[in-house]
Amino acid sequence: MWKPRGRAMGTADLHRLGSPTSLLATAFLLSVVLDSAWLLTQEQQDLPAVKPDASLNVKFDPQTTKLTWDCKENTTYGECVLIHKEKGLIKKKVKQNDCQCTFPDCSLHGGVTLTVEVSTNRRRLSEMLVYTNPGKEGTAAENFSCVIYDADFMNCSWAKGRAAPDDVQYFLYVRSKKRIERECPRYLKDSGTHVGCHLRDLSGLTSYSYFLVNGTSQEAGIQFFDSVLLLKEIEQYNPPDNISVQCNASHCLIQWEKPRTRQARSNRELQYQLDIQRWRDTSSSRSQLIVVFGDSGNRYNFPKPGSKAKHTVKIRTADARKARWGAWSPPVEFGSEEPESSLVYIYVMVVLGTLVCGLTLGCLFKRYVGS
């Protein structure tokens, strides 16, 4: 049978504990133990209660592209990240004790993932938010595009979403980099549905502008379409101004001035295409298309054609880095060929002169022969 190894306390032991020295030692030990226990309890009371599952309550406003969260503690470090399907990671540092960050304008219709990570003196918190395009799939506007022309006007167009209901109506909003937003002032319609916009005032728009097309319907939620456009890339330039041609014995100097653009452009930012053809010969085989870059001084030397080789030239303009050509200028004639009416006049005069000379000689011949 199993028995405990300790022994029972006897009478002698009780007598030893009862001595004054033993009682004093026992009291000292008890006081040390009690003090240690009190100190340990006091330290535990001074520590803050940490919630392992604390939430930042992250929120995202697509209109301002601002990400916000709850400020519960002083932060020593923070970073926001927007994960874009096309642009990849867009990171923003967070100022100390700040609880928000604003991302640059970017297209959001494809959905984005956002994360926040903040650090305090005692812990690190992070949270993720997935932003999706609300509404029924396939209801957003499609084939969106814009073009600036005549330096002061812009047309935008789009098509009705393939899954959009019959009562859908679209609205266009344009926002500058300075966060100034305005709605389209003049819509273009197809069977009552907005499918385009004409803007006559482009003041206030910055180089990069944000375009948003959202929609409404009584039958279904409509997804939005958005895009950030560089206005320089969608501008279609006018033909150059003041085209002139001066010819000498060896060549003809073709000169022009750069066209007026929405924003000032240096010569090296533009390129030109010259279409030189023989006068009254519109066959493509006789046409010469010549590209001249703006840093050449807006001029081109064309070898002087023969005396009976009159030519015409017309010119159009494009951005030097993107050959999106504008309209052709009216043709300008140059060369030394005489107009057709002058040639007929000369031919008639030659024929008449020949006849007169022939008649005169005939008369003289008869007179001398008869005499």
C-alpha positions as CSV (number, residue, x, y, z in Angstrom):
1,M,0.0,0.0,0.0
2,W,1.3,3.5,-1.1
3,K,2.1,5.9,1.8
4,P,3.3,9.5,1.8
5,R,7.0,10.1,2.3
6,G,6.6,13.0,4.9
7,R,6.4,12.3,8.6
8,A,3.9,13.6,11.1
9,M,4.9,16.6,13.2
10,G,5.7,15.5,16.8
11,T,5.6,17.2,20.2
12,A,9.3,18.2,20.0
13,D,8.7,20.0,16.8
14,L,5.9,22.0,18.3
15,H,8.2,23.0,21.2
16,R,10.9,24.2,18.7
17,L,8.3,26.4,16.8
18,G,7.2,27.8,20.0
19,S,10.6,29.3,20.9
20,P,11.0,33.1,20.7
21,T,13.7,32.8,18.1
22,S,11.7,30.5,15.9
23,L,8.6,32.7,16.2
24,L,10.6,35.8,15.1
25,A,12.1,34.0,12.1
26,T,8.6,32.8,11.0
27,A,7.2,36.3,11.3
28,F,10.0,37.7,9.1
29,L,9.5,35.1,6.4
30,L,5.7,35.7,6.4
31,S,6.3,39.5,6.0
32,V,8.7,39.0,3.0
33,V,6.2,36.7,1.3
34,L,3.3,39.1,1.8
35,D,5.3,42.1,0.6
36,S,6.3,40.3,-2.6
37,A,2.7,39.3,-3.3
38,W,1.5,42.8,-2.8
39,L,4.1,44.3,-5.1
40,L,3.3,41.7,-7.8
41,T,-0.4,42.5,-7.6
42,Q,0.3,46.3,-7.8
43,E,2.4,45.8,-11.0
44,Q,-0.3,43.8,-12.7
45,Q,-2.8,46.6,-11.9
46,D,-0.6,49.2,-13.6
47,L,-0.5,47.4,-17.0
48,P,-3.2,48.5,-19.6
49,A,-5.7,46.1,-20.8
50,V,-4.8,45.1,-24.4
51,K,-7.5,44.1,-26.8
52,P,-6.0,41.6,-29.3
53,D,-8.8,42.0,-31.8
54,A,-9.0,45.8,-31.8
55,S,-10.6,47.2,-35.1
56,L,-9.5,50.3,-36.9
57,N,-13.0,50.7,-38.5
58,V,-11.5,51.6,-41.9
59,K,-13.7,53.6,-44.3
60,F,-13.0,54.7,-48.0
61,D,-14.7,57.6,-49.8
62,P,-14.3,57.1,-53.6
63,Q,-15.3,60.6,-54.4
64,T,-12.4,62.1,-52.4
65,T,-10.2,58.9,-52.6
66,K,-9.7,59.4,-48.9
67,L,-9.1,56.5,-46.5
68,T,-10.0,57.1,-42.8
69,W,-9.9,55.0,-39.6
70,D,-10.5,55.4,-35.9
71,C,-7.9,57.1,-33.8
72,K,-7.6,55.3,-30.5
73,E,-4.0,55.7,-29.6
74,N,-1.0,57.9,-30.5
75,T,0.7,56.5,-33.5
76,T,4.4,56.5,-34.2
77,Y,4.2,55.0,-37.7
78,G,1.5,54.5,-40.3
79,E,1.2,53.5,-44.0
80,C,-1.7,53.2,-46.4
81,V,-1.6,51.0,-49.5
82,L,-4.0,51.0,-52.5
83,I,-3.6,47.9,-54.7
84,H,-4.7,48.7,-58.2
85,K,-5.2,46.1,-60.9
86,E,-3.3,48.1,-63.5
87,K,-1.0,50.5,-61.5
88,G,0.0,48.0,-58.9
89,L,0.8,49.3,-55.4
90,I,0.2,52.9,-54.5
91,K,1.7,53.7,-51.1
92,K,1.1,56.8,-48.8
93,K,2.9,57.5,-45.6
94,V,0.8,58.6,-42.6
95,K,1.7,61.6,-40.5
96,Q,2.2,61.0,-36.8
97,N,-1.1,60.9,-35.0
98,D,-3.0,61.3,-38.2
99,C,-5.8,58.9,-39.0
100,Q,-6.4,59.4,-42.8
101,C,-4.6,59.4,-46.1
102,T,-5.6,60.6,-49.6
103,F,-4.6,58.8,-52.7
104,P,-4.2,60.4,-56.2
105,D,-7.0,60.1,-58.6
106,C,-7.1,56.7,-60.3
107,S,-9.8,54.5,-61.9
108,L,-11.9,52.6,-59.4
109,H,-14.5,50.9,-61.5
110,G,-12.5,47.6,-61.5
111,G,-12.3,47.6,-57.7
112,V,-9.3,48.1,-55.4
113,T,-7.9,46.7,-52.2
114,L,-6.8,49.0,-49.4
115,T,-4.8,48.3,-46.4
116,V,-3.8,50.4,-43.3
117,E,-1.0,49.6,-40.9
118,V,-0.3,51.7,-37.8
119,S,2.2,51.3,-34.9
120,T,1.9,52.6,-31.4
121,N,4.4,52.4,-28.5
122,R,3.1,49.0,-27.5
123,R,1.5,47.3,-30.5
124,R,0.9,47.3,-34.3
125,L,-2.5,47.3,-35.9
126,S,-3.4,46.5,-39.5
127,E,-6.7,46.2,-41.4
128,M,-7.7,45.5,-45.0
129,L,-10.7,46.9,-47.0
130,V,-11.9,45.6,-50.4
131,Y,-13.8,48.2,-52.4
132,T,-16.0,46.9,-55.2
133,N,-18.1,48.6,-57.9
134,P,-21.7,48.5,-56.7
135,G,-24.4,47.7,-59.1
136,K,-25.3,45.0,-61.6
137,E,-22.5,43.6,-63.7
138,G,-22.4,44.9,-67.3
139,T,-24.6,48.0,-66.7
140,A,-21.8,50.6,-66.7
141,A,-21.1,52.8,-69.7
142,E,-18.8,51.3,-72.3
143,N,-16.4,52.5,-75.0
144,F,-15.7,55.8,-73.3
145,S,-13.5,58.3,-75.1
146,C,-12.9,62.1,-75.3
147,V,-11.3,64.4,-77.8
148,I,-10.3,68.1,-77.5
149,Y,-10.5,70.1,-80.8
150,D,-10.1,73.8,-81.8
151,A,-8.2,74.2,-78.5
152,D,-11.4,75.3,-76.7
153,F,-13.9,72.4,-77.1
154,M,-14.2,68.8,-76.0
155,N,-16.5,66.0,-77.0
156,C,-16.9,62.8,-74.9
157,S,-18.9,59.7,-76.0
158,W,-19.8,56.3,-74.5
159,A,-22.2,53.5,-75.3
160,K,-25.0,51.9,-73.2
161,G,-23.9,49.0,-71.1
162,R,-24.7,45.6,-72.6
163,A,-26.7,44.6,-69.5
164,A,-28.2,48.0,-68.7
165,P,-32.0,48.2,-68.4
166,D,-34.0,50.2,-70.9
167,D,-34.7,53.1,-68.4
168,V,-31.0,53.6,-67.6
169,Q,-29.7,57.2,-67.7
170,Y,-26.1,58.2,-67.5
171,F,-24.4,61.3,-66.1
172,L,-20.9,62.6,-66.7
173,Y,-18.8,64.4,-64.1
174,V,-15.3,65.9,-64.7
175,R,-13.0,66.6,-61.8
176,S,-9.7,68.5,-62.0
177,K,-6.6,67.7,-60.0
178,K,-7.6,70.5,-57.6
179,R,-10.8,68.5,-56.8
180,I,-13.1,70.9,-58.6
181,E,-16.0,68.9,-60.0
182,R,-18.7,69.8,-62.5
183,E,-21.4,67.9,-64.4
184,C,-21.7,67.9,-68.2
185,P,-23.6,71.0,-69.3
186,R,-24.8,69.7,-72.6
187,Y,-25.6,66.0,-73.2
188,L,-25.8,64.2,-76.5
189,K,-28.7,61.7,-76.6
190,D,-29.7,58.5,-78.4
191,S,-33.4,57.6,-77.9
192,G,-33.4,59.7,-74.8
193,T,-30.3,58.1,-73.2
194,H,-27.3,60.2,-72.6
195,V,-24.4,58.8,-74.7
196,G,-22.2,61.8,-75.0
197,C,-21.2,65.3,-73.8
198,H,-20.2,68.5,-75.4
199,L,-18.1,71.0,-73.4
200,R,-17.5,74.5,-74.6
201,D,-15.6,75.7,-71.6
202,L,-12.4,73.8,-70.6
203,S,-11.2,76.4,-68.1
204,G,-10.2,75.0,-64.7
205,L,-9.3,71.6,-66.1
206,T,-5.7,70.5,-65.2
207,S,-3.3,68.4,-67.3
208,Y,-4.7,65.2,-65.6
209,S,-8.5,65.1,-65.1
210,Y,-10.8,62.5,-63.7
211,F,-13.9,61.5,-65.6
212,L,-16.8,59.7,-64.0
213,V,-19.9,58.3,-65.7
214,N,-22.5,56.9,-63.3
215,G,-26.1,55.9,-63.9
216,T,-29.6,55.5,-62.5
217,S,-32.4,53.1,-63.1
218,Q,-35.6,52.0,-61.4
219,E,-35.0,48.4,-62.4
220,A,-31.4,47.7,-61.3
221,G,-28.3,49.2,-59.7
222,I,-26.0,50.7,-62.3
223,Q,-22.2,50.4,-62.0
224,F,-20.0,53.4,-62.7
225,F,-17.2,53.8,-65.2
226,D,-14.3,56.2,-64.5
227,S,-11.0,57.1,-66.1
228,V,-8.1,59.5,-65.6
229,L,-7.1,61.2,-68.9
230,L,-4.1,63.3,-69.8
231,L,-5.6,66.1,-71.7
232,K,-2.5,66.6,-73.8
233,E,-2.9,63.1,-75.2
234,I,-6.6,63.6,-76.2
235,E,-6.1,66.9,-78.0
236,Q,-6.5,66.9,-81.7
237,Y,-4.5,69.8,-83.1
238,N,-5.6,72.2,-85.8
239,P,-3.6,72.7,-89.0
240,P,-0.7,75.1,-88.8
241,D,-1.3,78.8,-89.5
242,N,0.1,81.1,-92.2
243,I,1.4,78.6,-94.7
244,S,3.6,80.2,-97.3
245,V,5.9,79.1,-100.2
246,Q,8.8,81.0,-101.7
247,C,10.7,79.6,-104.7
248,N,14.1,80.4,-106.2
249,A,16.2,78.8,-108.9
250,S,16.9,75.7,-106.9
251,H,14.1,75.0,-104.4
252,C,10.9,76.2,-102.9
253,L,10.9,77.1,-99.2
254,I,7.7,76.0,-97.4
255,Q,7.1,77.8,-94.1
256,W,4.3,77.8,-91.5
257,E,3.5,78.8,-87.9
258,K,2.5,76.3,-85.2
259,P,-1.3,76.2,-84.5
260,R,-3.0,77.5,-81.4
261,T,-3.3,74.8,-78.8
262,R,-5.2,74.5,-75.5
263,Q,-2.0,74.9,-73.5
264,A,1.3,76.4,-74.8
265,R,3.4,73.9,-76.6
266,S,7.0,74.3,-77.6
267,N,8.1,73.6,-81.2
268,R,9.8,70.4,-80.2
269,E,6.5,69.0,-78.8
270,L,4.8,69.1,-82.3
271,Q,5.3,67.3,-85.6
272,Y,3.9,68.0,-89.0
273,Q,3.0,66.0,-92.1
274,L,3.2,67.6,-95.5
275,D,1.2,66.3,-98.5
276,I,2.8,67.6,-101.7
277,Q,1.1,66.8,-105.0
278,R,1.4,67.8,-108.6
279,W,-1.2,70.4,-109.4
280,R,-4.5,68.8,-110.5
281,D,-3.1,65.3,-110.0
282,T,-4.8,63.7,-107.0
283,S,-3.6,60.2,-107.6
284,S,-2.0,58.7,-104.5
285,S,1.0,57.4,-106.5
286,R,2.1,61.0,-107.2
287,S,1.6,62.2,-103.6
288,Q,4.6,62.7,-101.3
289,L,3.9,62.5,-97.5
290,I,6.8,64.1,-95.6
291,V,7.1,64.2,-91.7
292,V,8.8,67.3,-90.3
293,F,9.4,67.7,-86.6
294,G,8.8,71.1,-85.0
295,D,12.4,71.6,-83.8
296,S,13.4,72.0,-87.5
297,G,12.1,75.5,-87.5
298,N,8.7,74.9,-89.1
299,R,10.1,74.9,-92.6
300,Y,10.9,72.5,-95.4
301,N,13.0,72.9,-98.6
302,F,11.3,71.2,-101.6
303,P,13.4,70.9,-104.8
304,K,12.1,73.3,-107.3
305,P,9.9,71.5,-109.9
306,G,10.3,72.0,-113.6
307,S,8.8,75.0,-115.4
308,K,5.6,72.9,-116.1
309,A,5.3,71.1,-112.7
310,K,3.1,73.2,-110.5
311,H,2.4,71.7,-107.1
312,T,0.1,72.0,-104.1
313,V,1.0,71.4,-100.4
314,K,-1.3,70.9,-97.4
315,I,-0.1,70.3,-93.8
316,R,-1.5,68.7,-90.6
317,T,-0.3,68.6,-87.0
318,A,0.2,66.0,-84.3
319,D,1.9,65.6,-80.9
320,A,5.6,64.7,-81.4
321,R,5.3,61.6,-79.2
322,K,2.0,60.3,-80.5
323,A,1.0,60.6,-84.2
324,R,-2.7,61.4,-83.7
325,W,-3.1,63.6,-86.7
326,G,-5.5,66.5,-87.0
327,A,-7.3,67.9,-90.0
328,W,-5.5,68.9,-93.2
329,S,-5.0,72.6,-94.1
330,P,-6.4,74.0,-97.3
331,P,-4.0,73.3,-100.2
332,V,-1.5,76.0,-101.1
333,E,-0.3,76.2,-104.8
334,F,3.3,76.8,-105.8
335,G,5.5,76.4,-108.9
336,S,5.9,78.2,-112.3
337,E,3.3,76.5,-114.5
338,E,1.1,79.0,-116.3
339,P,-2.7,78.7,-115.9
340,E,-4.4,76.7,-118.6
341,S,-6.2,79.8,-120.0
342,S,-2.8,81.5,-120.6
343,L,-1.6,78.5,-122.6
344,V,-4.7,78.5,-124.8
345,Y,-4.3,82.2,-125.4
346,I,-0.7,81.7,-126.5
347,Y,-1.7,78.7,-128.7
348,V,-4.4,80.8,-130.4
349,M,-2.0,83.7,-130.9
350,V,0.6,81.4,-132.5
351,V,-2.0,79.9,-134.8
352,L,-3.4,83.3,-135.8
353,G,0.1,84.6,-136.4
354,T,0.9,81.6,-138.6
355,L,-2.2,82.2,-140.7
356,V,-1.5,85.9,-141.0
357,C,2.0,85.2,-142.1
358,G,0.8,82.6,-144.6
359,L,-1.8,84.9,-146.1
360,T,0.7,87.7,-146.4
361,L,3.3,85.5,-148.1
362,G,0.6,84.2,-150.5
363,C,-0.5,87.7,-151.4
364,L,3.1,88.8,-152.1
365,F,3.7,85.7,-154.1
366,K,0.7,86.3,-156.4
367,R,1.7,89.9,-156.8
368,Y,5.2,89.2,-157.9
369,V,4.1,86.3,-160.1
370,G,1.4,88.3,-161.8
371,S,3.7,91.1,-162.6
